[in-house]
Amino acid sequence: MASTDVKFALIFLFQIVVGILGNFWLFYHFMSHYLRGYGAKSTGLILRHLTLINSLVILSRGIPETMTAFELKSFLSDFGCKVVFFVHRVARGMSMDTTCLLSVFQAITISPWSSRHRHQVQHIHRTKVPPTCSPEIRATQSILVLVSTFVSFYTFSSIIYIYFSVFYKTCWWLMTTSALINSGFPTACPFILLSHNHCVSRFFSVCMGRNTHFPHLIREI
């Protein structure tokens, strides 16, 4: 087994572990909020659906690529390979659709909310509280970062597919890179969403020793 194969196998394993843990954490976070009656039910439903779809995308692409990098090419039959490929394509399409739906839904939700609470924004400016503390600002930032990441990953992936279609050439390292890119957005998505959540941000502040309200914060998360 070449050292390059081992490196790519370890990268795929790392991506699988990080992606699954991130999506599980996001699923647990919003599921716990749903069970306690916090947050918007529609947004929570979309996010829980997105975490499951993202996990399916990561597993259906990451595990076969990892096994191939470890030269375990016969662990799936021809029929099994077709099933896994079909599941990956369907899950990837659903991930794209769900991400677009989430972005549109959040944008629609933020607009009227922001207009009903303009007096709160004015109060923030009068008290000189940083505007980044505003919930609508955090939600807007989350949408922008999520959409930008989504577009970037799928643009790179489309460029590689176009290259394969036009030149009819298959390059092993380029195909492996394409597989990593395909699973890149589902891996990064939960961390983008969690990083703009005020409870999670405060939790990391506690871990860094900048907050003493740890028990209360754990109950919020």
N, C-alpha and C positions, 0 to 999 in steps of 0.2 A: 504494500500500500504506500503510495507516494505521500510525502509530507504535506503537499498541497491539498490532497484529499482529506487528510486528518484535520487540517486547519479549517477547511470548509465545513466538515462534519461538526467540529466544535462550535463554529459560528452558528450553524443551524440549531444545534442543541441549546446554545445560549439564547437564541431568539425564541425558541419554543418555550423555554422555562420562563423567561422574562415576560413574553407575551401572554402566556396562560395565567401567570400570577397577577399581572396587571389587570387583565380582563376579569379574573375572579374577584380581585379586590374591588373593582368598579361595580361588578354585579352585587357583591355583598353590601357595598355602601348604599346603593340605591334600593336594594331589596329591604335592608333594615329600615331605611327611611319610609318605604312603602308600608311595611308592617306596623310602624309606629304612627302612620298617618301624616308624615311630613312630606313637603314638596308637591310638585305638580304630578298627578297620576299619569297623564299622557306622556310627558317627557320621560318619566321614570320607566314607563312601559317600552318606549323606543330605545332607551339606553340599555335596559336589560336584554332586549332582543338583539341589540348591536353587539353586546359583549359575547353572547352565545354564538352569533354568526362569525365574529372575529376569531373566536377560539377555534371554530370549525375550519376557517380559512388557514390558520396557522398550522393546525394539526394535519390537515389534508395535503398541505404542500411541504411542511417541514419534515415530517416523519419519513415520507418516501425519499426526499432528497438526502436526509441524514443516512438512511440505510444504503442508498446508492453510493454516497461518499465513503462509507465503510465497506464498500464492495459486497454488500448483501443484496444483490440485484434479484435474487430469486425468492425473496420473502413474500412476494405477491404473484398470483397467477395473472395471465393476460386479462381475464375477466375482472379480477380484483383491481388491476391497474386502471381499467376503464371506469370502474365504479368510483374509485378514488378521484380520478381526473374529473368525472362528471360532478361529484360532490363539491370539489374545489371550485369549478367554474360557476356552479349555481350559488355557492356560498359567497364567492367573490362578487358576483352580481348583486346579491342581496345586501352585502356590506356597502357597496356603492350606493344602492337605492336608499338604504336606511340612513346612511350618513347625509345624503342630500335631504331626506325627509326631516332629519333632526335639525339640520341647519336652517331650513325654511321654517320649521315649527318654532324654533327658538327666536328667529328674527321676527316672526309674527307676534310672538308672545311678548317680546321686549318692547316693541313699538308702543302699544297702548299703555303698558305698565309704566314706561318712562314718562308718557304724557300726563298720566293721572297723578305722578309723584314729582312734578317739577318744583313744587314748593320745598320738598325735601332736599333737592339739589341746591336750591338757593340757600337753604339753611346750612348746607355743607360748606358753601363758599363763604358765608358769613362767619362761620366758626373756624374757617381755615383748616378743615379736615382734608387730607389729600383726596382728590377725586377718584383715585384708583380704588378707594374703599367702597365706592358705589356698586351695588349688585348688578345694575345694568351695564356698567363699564366692564366688570369681570365677565359677564355673559357675552358681551360683544367681543371682547378679546378672545374668549374661548372659541367663538364661532370663526373669527378671522384666522386664528392659528390652525384650527381643525381643517377648515376649507383649504388653506394654503398648503398644509401638509398633504392633504388628500390629492390636490391637483398636482403637486410635485411628484409624489410617488407614482401616480398613474400616468403622468406625462412621460416619465423615464421608462416605465413599463411599455407604454405604447410605442415609443421610439425603437425599443429593442424588437418588438413584434413586427414593426414596419421593416426594420433591417432584415429580419429573417424572411419576410414575405417578398421583399424586392430582390435580394441577392441570393436567395435560396441556399444560404450557407448556415451551417450549424457550428458554433464554437462552444466548447465545453465550459470555459470560464464565463462566457457571456450568458449562457443558459443558466448557469449557477447564480450569477449576479441577478438575472431576471427573477429567479425564484426567491432570492433574498428580498428584492424590491417588492415583489407581490405580497410578501408577508410583512413588509415594513410598516405599512400604514395600520393594519390590525394590531401590530405590536405597540406602536407609538400612541394610538388613539386613546386608550384608557388613561395614560399618563398625562396627555394633553388636557383631557377633561378634568382629571383629578387635581392637576396643578392650578386650575382656576377656581377650585372649590374652596371657599373661605375656611371651612372646618378642617380640610386636609392641610391647607397652608398653615393654620394655627397649630395643627398637630406637629408639623415639622419644626415649627418655631419652638414648641415644647421640647422636642428631641434635641434641639440645638441649645437648650438651656435658656431660652429667652422668654419663657412664660411659666408661671407657677400654678396655673389653674388646670392642672393635668387631669384630675378625676372628672371635673365637669366637662372638659373637652372630649374625653373618651366617651362619655354618655352621648354627646352631640354626634360624634362620628358613628 
